[in-house]
Amino acid sequence: MPIPFESLLDGRDFPKVDLKLSVRQRMHLLLVTFFGESRYDEEFGSSIWEHDFENISNVTAWKDNVSKALYDALINHEKRIHKIKVKVEIMPEEISDIRFQHAKQIRKKLEVTIDATLVKTNEYLPFTEQIYISPISLD
């Protein structure tokens, strides 16, 4: 991501990609992809987007379910890591617009933290991503 096609067309060697960067890019892609979006693998993606508009009544259970689903997705789709730990936190994000003093945008922000180890080198690989979910609401 992205593939440098000019190197291939010019007959040059394909540039090597850093393993850590490649795994992190795949984790990001897995998080931001919803099920069915990839035409090559209908099960590639995360369940975050299936719960995007839910009214969360039990935050702890919701975070546990999303963490478990992300863990399962990583186990199934990223074979270059192991010893995976996933943590999900939900935070409200409030954005005020100075032009309209009474209007506020409120969204839920997920902070996803993944701790894993690279299989090939046994190196620790931390990953953190912030994702905005749920619709914007105005006061």
N, C-alpha and C positions, 0 to 999 in steps of 0.2 A: 504494500500500500504506500504510495502509488507505484506502479511498475514503470520503470524508465525505458520505454520502448525505443527511444532514440539510440540507446546503447546497443540494443539487439539489431536494429536496422543498420547501424554503422559497422557491425561485425566485431564490436568490442566485447570483452568479457562482461558478463552480467555482474553488477556490483554486489558484494556480499552484504547481507543484512545482519545487523546485530541481533543475537538471539533474544536478549532481554527486550529490546525494542519490538521485535516481531511478536513476542508473547503478549506484551502490553497492548499492542495494536489489536491483536485478536481478542483480548479481554474486552477492550473498548467496543469493538464491533459486536461481540456477543451481548453486551449490555444494552446497546442502543438499537438492536435489531429485534423486531417483534416476530413471533412465530408465524411461519408462512411467507415471510418477506423474501427469504432466500429460495430461489427456484430450484437450487441444487440439493437443498436439505430443508424440508418443511419444519423440522424440529430444531433448527438452528435459531438461537435467539434467547430472550429471557422473558419470564412471565411478568415482569414489571409492568409491561404495557397492557396486559390483560386486567390489571388491577388499577389502572390509571385513574379512573373516575369513581372508584369505590368510596363510599362513606365509611371510613375506618372507625369501627366501634372499639376494637381491642387492638391497640397499637403494638403491644408486645407480640401477640399472636401473628399479626400481619408481618412484622419485621422478621419473625422466626420463619414464616412461610416463604417470604421472598428470599431470605438468606439460604434456606434449604434448596429452593428452586435454582438459585444462582450456583450454588455448590454443585448440584446435579448437572447443570448445563456445562460447567467447567470440567467436571469429571468426564462427561460424554464428548466434549468438543475440543478440549485442549489437553492433548496427551503429553505435552512437553513439560508439564508441571505436576507436582504431587504435594502432599502435606498441606492441603488447601484449607484455609480458614476464611470464612466470609462474615463480615459484619455490616449491617445496614442500620443507618440512623435516619430519622425523619426530622427535618427542621422546617419551620415556616419561614418564608422569605417575604418580607414586606418592602414594597418599593413605593415611595411617595413621589408624586409629581408636583413640583412647585407651582406649576401653572394652575392646577386645580387643587387647592389646599384640602378639600374634603375627599378627594379620590385617592384610593390606595389600591395597589395591586398586591394580591396575596397569593402566593403559590407554595406548594410543598416542594422542598428540596430533599432529595435522597443523597446521602453520602455513603457510597459503597466502598468499603475497604477490604481488599483481598490480600492475604498473606499466603505465599506459596514458596515452593522450592523448585528450582529447575532440575529436571531429572538428569540431564546430561552432565551438568557441572556441580550439582548439589549446592548451588548458590541461592541465598535468600532473595526473593523477588517481591517487594512490596508494590501495591497498586492501589491508588485512590482515585475515585471518579465522583463528580457531583452531577446529578441528573435532576432536572426539574420535571415534576409530574403534576397532574391535576390541572383543571382549568383555572384561569385567573378569575378572581372575584373582586368586585369593586364595592367600596362602602358608599 
